[in-house]
Amino acid sequence: MPAPVVDARGVNLHLRSGGTPLHILKDVDLALAAGEVAAIVGPSGSGKTSLLMVLSGLEQATSGHIEVAGTDITTLNEDRLAIFRREALGILFQNFHLIPSLTALENVALTLEIAHPAMAWSEISDSAAAALADVGLGNRTTHLPSALSGGEQQRVGLARAMVGRPRLLLADEPTGNLDQETGAHVIELMFGLARERGTSILLITHDP
């Protein structure tokens, strides 16, 4: 059997709030195979986003073993974690985190510019434009985030997460700001990644 893309065992996360200790994640075990799609469903405050943060290395687990795409991320320093995320992950944040001074095309292209500094701008631009067209924003490439609706910004974030063809896509409420038809299209795009490229997908959702 091939090694799972995500192999997390006995993961705990302790945080403090106003001096009060909080046990956010309690002995979490999770395995995710290549091309597998899994959803985390639960009430607000149950630790769903915290789990995504820990799996991406944006939050450090208090204890446990976490291996993603063959890398034990619990042993990496911040610089190595940044390289790991660049090479293996796509992340769709609930709050988008688009750079306000960059156009939609430039926001998506930035992922490839950082990951592949030797790649020609024409190739980067074409790939970014194709990713935006895939999420239905082929006519919004020159718009700044301030000129886009919340749903459009979310789709730019998805294009940015997908353009690098990641091994693992982590998505926090990917349809939360979308109408039903657009949300269904975005989900199908994500499932297409899993089918066609073998991307593993872990998403937080309240949408059945």
C-alpha positions as CSV (number, residue, x, y, z in Angstrom):
1,M,0.0,0.0,0.0
2,P,1.3,3.5,-0.8
3,A,2.0,5.8,2.1
4,P,-0.9,8.1,2.9
5,V,-0.5,11.8,2.0
6,V,-1.7,12.7,5.5
7,D,-0.7,10.5,8.5
8,A,-1.5,12.1,11.8
9,R,-1.5,10.2,15.0
10,G,-2.2,11.2,18.6
11,V,-2.3,14.9,17.8
12,N,-3.0,17.3,20.7
13,L,-3.1,21.0,20.7
14,H,-3.2,23.1,24.0
15,L,-3.7,26.8,23.9
16,R,-4.2,29.4,26.6
17,S,-7.0,32.0,26.7
18,G,-6.8,34.6,29.4
19,G,-4.7,32.4,31.5
20,T,-7.1,29.5,31.1
21,P,-5.7,26.3,29.4
22,L,-7.7,25.0,26.5
23,H,-7.4,21.5,25.1
24,I,-8.4,22.2,21.5
25,L,-7.4,18.9,19.8
26,K,-7.5,15.7,21.7
27,D,-5.6,12.6,20.5
28,V,-6.6,13.1,16.8
29,D,-5.8,10.3,14.4
30,L,-6.2,11.0,10.6
31,A,-5.0,9.3,7.5
32,L,-5.8,10.5,4.0
33,A,-4.7,8.7,0.8
34,A,-3.7,10.2,-2.5
35,G,-6.8,11.5,-4.3
36,E,-9.0,11.0,-1.3
37,V,-11.5,13.7,-0.3
38,A,-12.6,14.0,3.4
39,A,-14.8,16.6,5.2
40,I,-14.5,17.7,8.8
41,V,-18.0,18.5,10.1
42,G,-18.8,19.8,13.6
43,P,-20.1,22.8,15.6
44,S,-18.2,26.1,15.9
45,G,-15.4,25.9,18.4
46,S,-14.8,22.1,18.0
47,G,-11.3,22.6,16.6
48,K,-11.9,22.1,12.9
49,T,-9.9,25.1,11.7
50,S,-7.2,24.4,14.4
51,L,-6.7,20.9,12.9
52,L,-6.2,22.4,9.4
53,M,-3.7,24.9,10.9
54,V,-1.8,22.1,12.6
55,L,-1.7,20.0,9.4
56,S,-0.3,22.9,7.4
57,G,2.3,23.7,10.0
58,L,0.8,27.2,10.6
59,E,0.1,26.1,14.2
60,Q,2.5,23.8,16.1
61,A,0.9,20.7,17.7
62,T,1.6,20.3,21.4
63,S,2.2,16.6,20.9
64,G,1.7,13.8,18.3
65,H,3.1,12.7,15.0
66,I,2.2,14.5,11.7
67,E,3.5,13.4,8.4
68,V,2.3,15.2,5.2
69,A,3.4,14.2,1.7
70,G,6.2,12.1,3.2
71,T,7.5,14.9,5.4
72,D,7.4,14.8,9.2
73,I,6.4,18.4,9.8
74,T,6.8,18.3,13.5
75,T,10.6,18.4,13.0
76,L,10.8,21.4,10.8
77,N,11.7,25.0,11.7
78,E,9.8,27.9,10.3
79,D,11.9,28.3,7.1
80,R,11.6,24.6,6.3
81,L,7.9,24.7,7.0
82,A,7.5,27.6,4.5
83,I,9.3,25.6,1.8
84,F,7.2,22.5,2.6
85,R,3.9,24.5,2.2
86,R,5.2,26.0,-1.0
87,E,6.0,22.6,-2.5
88,A,3.2,20.4,-1.2
89,L,0.2,22.4,0.0
90,G,-2.7,24.5,-1.4
91,I,-4.6,26.3,1.3
92,L,-7.9,28.1,0.9
93,F,-8.5,30.3,3.9
94,Q,-11.9,31.3,5.1
95,N,-10.9,34.9,5.1
96,F,-9.2,34.7,1.7
97,H,-5.9,36.6,2.6
98,L,-5.6,38.2,-0.8
99,I,-3.0,40.9,-1.2
100,P,-5.1,44.1,-1.7
101,S,-2.6,45.9,-4.0
102,L,-2.4,43.0,-6.5
103,T,-4.9,42.1,-9.2
104,A,-6.7,38.7,-9.2
105,L,-4.2,37.5,-11.8
106,E,-1.2,38.7,-9.8
107,N,-2.6,37.2,-6.6
108,V,-2.8,33.8,-8.2
109,A,0.5,34.2,-10.1
110,L,2.4,35.0,-6.9
111,T,2.2,31.4,-5.9
112,L,4.0,30.3,-9.0
113,E,6.5,33.2,-8.9
114,I,7.6,32.1,-5.4
115,A,7.6,28.4,-6.1
116,H,9.3,28.6,-9.5
117,P,11.5,31.7,-9.7
118,A,13.0,30.6,-13.0
119,M,9.7,30.2,-14.7
120,A,9.0,32.7,-17.5
121,W,6.3,35.3,-16.7
122,S,4.3,34.4,-19.8
123,E,4.0,30.8,-18.5
124,I,3.1,32.0,-15.0
125,S,0.5,34.4,-16.4
126,D,-1.0,31.8,-18.6
127,S,-1.3,29.3,-15.8
128,A,-2.8,31.9,-13.4
129,A,-5.3,33.0,-16.1
130,A,-6.3,29.4,-16.7
131,A,-6.8,28.8,-13.0
132,L,-9.1,31.9,-12.8
133,A,-11.0,30.8,-15.8
134,D,-11.5,27.4,-14.1
135,V,-13.3,29.1,-11.2
136,G,-15.4,31.3,-13.5
137,L,-13.3,34.5,-13.2
138,G,-11.7,34.7,-16.6
139,N,-13.2,38.2,-17.0
140,R,-11.9,39.4,-13.6
141,T,-8.2,39.0,-14.1
142,T,-7.3,42.7,-13.8
143,H,-9.6,43.5,-10.9
144,L,-8.2,44.3,-7.4
145,P,-9.8,42.4,-4.5
146,S,-11.6,45.6,-3.4
147,A,-13.5,45.4,-6.8
148,L,-14.6,41.8,-6.2
149,S,-17.5,40.4,-4.2
150,G,-16.8,38.1,-1.2
151,G,-17.7,35.1,-3.3
152,E,-15.4,36.2,-6.1
153,Q,-12.5,36.8,-3.7
154,Q,-13.1,33.3,-2.4
155,R,-12.8,31.9,-5.9
156,V,-9.5,33.8,-6.4
157,G,-8.3,32.2,-3.3
158,L,-9.3,28.8,-4.6
159,A,-7.5,29.4,-7.9
160,R,-4.4,30.5,-6.0
161,A,-4.6,27.3,-3.9
162,M,-5.0,25.0,-7.0
163,V,-2.6,26.6,-9.5
164,G,0.5,24.9,-8.1
165,R,-1.1,21.4,-8.3
166,P,-0.6,20.6,-4.7
167,R,-0.3,17.2,-3.1
168,L,-2.8,18.3,-0.4
169,L,-5.5,20.9,-0.6
170,L,-6.8,22.3,2.8
171,A,-10.0,24.3,2.4
172,D,-11.8,26.1,5.2
173,E,-15.5,26.5,4.3
174,P,-14.8,26.7,0.6
175,T,-18.5,27.4,-0.3
176,G,-19.3,29.6,2.7
177,N,-19.7,32.8,0.7
178,L,-21.0,31.3,-2.5
179,D,-24.5,30.9,-4.0
180,Q,-25.7,27.3,-4.4
181,E,-24.8,27.0,-8.1
182,T,-21.4,28.6,-7.8
183,G,-20.7,26.5,-4.7
184,A,-21.5,23.3,-6.5
185,H,-19.2,24.4,-9.4
186,V,-16.3,25.1,-6.9
187,I,-16.8,21.7,-5.2
188,E,-16.8,19.9,-8.5
189,L,-13.5,21.7,-9.4
190,M,-12.0,20.5,-6.2
191,F,-13.2,17.0,-6.7
192,G,-11.8,17.2,-10.2
193,L,-8.4,17.9,-8.7
194,A,-8.7,14.7,-6.7
195,R,-9.7,12.6,-9.7
196,E,-7.4,14.0,-12.3
197,R,-4.3,14.9,-10.4
198,G,-4.5,12.7,-7.3
199,T,-4.7,15.7,-5.0
200,S,-5.9,14.8,-1.5
201,I,-8.5,17.2,-0.2
202,L,-9.4,17.9,3.4
203,L,-12.2,20.5,3.8
204,I,-14.3,22.0,6.5
205,T,-17.9,22.4,5.6
206,H,-21.4,22.6,6.9
207,D,-22.8,21.9,3.4
208,P,-24.0,18.3,2.9
